[in-house]
Amino acid sequence: MSDQRTIQAESDSRQSDIERIARETAVPIETVHEIYDIEHAKLETQARIKTFIGVLTRRRVKEFLQAQSEPS
């Protein structure tokens, strides 16, 4: 039962992160969701310590989206 609660909490946190990033960057949620999933998967396979994957994913997605919105 505890594992199920942990999975649900992670899912809720992930969705909250995606919505917050979309709001802060004025990018559609669907787009943020796709980028978030890609970055999360990259970090999941590379990281030896999994504790901060969520934090690092948020940072990478925000930086990517901000870089895309900057004029060349």
C-alpha positions, 0 to 999 in steps of 0.5 A: 500500500505504501508503494502505491501512495509513493507512486501516486505522490510522484505522479501528482508532483510531476503533474504539478511541476508540468503545470507550473512550468507551462504557466511560468513559460507560457508554453502549452501543457502538452508540450511541456509534458513531452519535454519533461518526459524526455528529460526525465527518461534521460536522467533516469537512465544516467543518474546513479542517485535518483533522489534529485531527478525531479529537481534536475528535470524541472531545471532542465525543462525550464532552461530549455524552454527559456532558451527557445523563447529567447530571440536569436 
